[in-house]
Amino acid sequence: MCPWNWKAEKYGWFWKGFQADPDLAHPDLTDAFDLSTQDFARKYTRSAFERVGRLRMARNALIVLANTKDPAYLPLVSRAAADASPIVRATAAWAIVNLGGGEDARRLLSDPD
């Protein structure tokens, strides 16, 4: 059970009629890799994605993609491997290994950052 459910029960009147934004309920994961940090913040202003930020969204998206074990995601994950952020690049290397793209991962793992 979600620890926040008690708030939903107590403050249910606040959420009455709430509808999730369809763009946020099913986000385009490529935004985390294609947009600059500033453009990402602008696009997702006033949403939980803005609070989390592009770098953590990219990292989280890579983890989700890697956990699918679907090699069809290798091209997208490989694009993330060129990100300016060492955290995103390191997560991309891990994701590539999990998706079966070993050679690209070995190159990335030699990155000093």
N, C-alpha and C positions, 0 to 999 in steps of 0.2 A: 504494500500500500504506500502511496506517495505521502511523504511527511507533510505536504502542503494541503492535503485534502481537507483537513479540519478548517482551513481558511475558506475553502470553497463552500463548505457547509455553513460556516458562520457568516461569511460575507457574500453569499450567493446572489444577493440583490445587485451587487456591484457588477457581476459578470453576466447578468441576464441579457440575452440578445447578442452576446459577444460572438463574433465570427472571425476565425483565423484568416489572415491575409493569404490567399492561395499561393502567392509568390514566395511567402515565407514558410508555409507549411510544406512545400516541395521546392526547395531552393535549387537554383542552377549552380551546381558545385564548381563549374568553371569560373564563376565570378571570383572565387577565392584564389585562383591561379592567374586569371587574366587581368583583373583590375588592380590599379595601384592602391596603396593603403588609403590614400585620400579619396579616390573614386569609390572604393568599397564603403568607406564611412559615409560618403554623400548618398550613395544608393540606398544604404540600409539605415539611414538616420531614424532615430526614435524606435529602434527595434533591438531585440536582444543581440542580433548579429553585430550591430554597431558596438555594443558594450564588449563583446567578445573580441572583436577585431579581426582583420583579414588574416593575420599570421596564425592565430589559434584556430580560426575556421578552416584555413588551408590544412593545418596539421590534422584537425579532426576529420576533415573530408578524406584525407589520405588514409587514415586509419580505417574509416568505413570502407573505402574502396579496396584496401588490402584484405580486409576481413571477408570480402565477397569471394576471394580466391578466383575471380574471373579475369583471365588474362586480356580480355577485351579492353580493360581499363588501363593497360600498360601505356598506350600513347598519352593519355591524360596525365598519368602519374609521372611519366618521363618528362613532360613539360614542366611539372612542378620541381623536377630535379635541377632546373636551371634558375630557380628562384633566388633572389638576393639574400634571403634569410637562411642562415645556417640551420635553424630548427626545421624549416620546411624542407630543405635539401636532405637533412639527415632522416627525416620521416619518409621522404620520397624514396630514399635508398632502402629503408626497411620495407616499404610497401612494394617496391620492385622485386625484392627477394621473395616476398610473400605471394607475388603474382607470377613468379617463375621467370623473371628477367634477370638472371644472374650476372651476365657480363656488364650490363649498365650499372648494376649495384656495386660491383667490384671497383669500377672507375670512381663512383661517387664516394665509396668508403675510404678512398685514398685522399679525399678532400680534407685539408688540415683544419677547416672550420667545422 
